[in-house]
Amino acid sequence: MLCDAENAYCLKFKLYEERSSVRLSENCATYDRVMDLLRNYYEKGHILFCYNYYSSPRLFMDVWILGTGATGTVRQYRKGIPKIIKDCKLSTP
């Protein structure tokens, strides 16, 4: 779901299909889904916030190149995560 952060209005919505027969690119299906939802919203000063299931270095770099910021949680062992993040140990207060 693509929503406006100021008013929570749903701008676009797509149902998740676990095994979609449609591949838009050589990237994973989650990448393709996010890129499809963001179409028509690039280079407008928006920032993408997403859950770790959709976050990936490739996605964040590609939306950055298209003029859109991105932030989100990551899975430590997701493909493409830099070694410095994989080896990071968080301290607790």
C-alpha positions in Angstrom: 0.0 0.0 0.0 1.3 3.5 -0.9 0.0 6.0 1.6 0.4 9.8 2.2 2.1 10.3 5.5 0.4 13.6 6.2 -3.2 12.5 5.9 -2.9 8.6 5.8 -4.8 8.6 2.4 -4.2 5.4 0.4 -2.7 6.5 -2.9 -2.2 3.0 -4.5 -2.9 -0.5 -3.3 -1.9 -3.9 -4.7 -2.7 -7.3 -3.3 0.3 -9.5 -2.5 0.5 -12.6 -4.5 3.0 -15.1 -3.1 3.8 -16.7 -6.5 3.1 -14.1 -9.1 3.7 -15.2 -12.6 4.5 -11.7 -13.6 8.1 -10.6 -13.2 8.8 -7.0 -14.1 12.6 -7.2 -13.8 15.5 -9.4 -12.9 15.2 -8.3 -9.3 13.0 -10.0 -6.7 9.2 -9.7 -6.6 9.2 -7.4 -3.6 11.5 -5.0 -5.4 9.2 -5.0 -8.4 6.1 -4.4 -6.3 7.6 -1.4 -4.6 8.9 0.1 -7.8 5.5 -0.4 -9.4 3.8 1.4 -6.5 6.2 4.3 -6.7 5.7 4.9 -10.4 4.6 8.5 -11.0 5.9 9.6 -7.6 9.7 9.9 -8.3 11.6 13.2 -8.1 8.9 14.9 -6.1 10.7 15.1 -2.7 9.0 12.0 -1.3 10.7 9.5 1.1 9.8 5.9 1.1 9.4 4.2 4.5 9.2 0.4 4.4 9.2 -2.7 6.5 12.2 -5.1 6.4 10.4 -7.5 4.1 10.6 -4.9 1.3 13.9 -3.1 2.2 17.0 -3.9 0.3 20.2 -2.1 -0.7 19.3 -2.4 -4.4 15.8 -0.9 -3.9 17.1 2.0 -1.8 19.9 2.8 -4.3 17.6 2.6 -7.3 14.9 4.9 -5.7 17.7 7.3 -4.7 18.9 7.4 -8.3 15.3 8.2 -9.3 15.2 11.2 -6.9 13.3 9.6 -4.0 14.7 9.0 -0.5 14.2 5.7 1.4 14.5 4.4 4.9 13.4 1.2 6.6 14.4 -1.7 8.8 16.5 -4.4 7.3 17.1 -8.1 7.7 20.6 -8.6 8.8 21.3 -11.4 6.2 19.4 -10.1 3.3 21.3 -10.3 0.0 23.4 -7.3 -0.7 23.6 -6.0 2.9 27.1 -4.7 3.6 29.4 -6.7 5.9 29.6 -3.8 8.4 25.9 -4.1 9.0 26.0 -7.9 9.2 28.7 -7.8 11.8 27.2 -4.9 13.8 26.4 -5.7 17.4 23.9 -3.3 19.0 24.4 -2.5 22.7 21.5 -2.2 25.1 21.4 0.5 27.8 
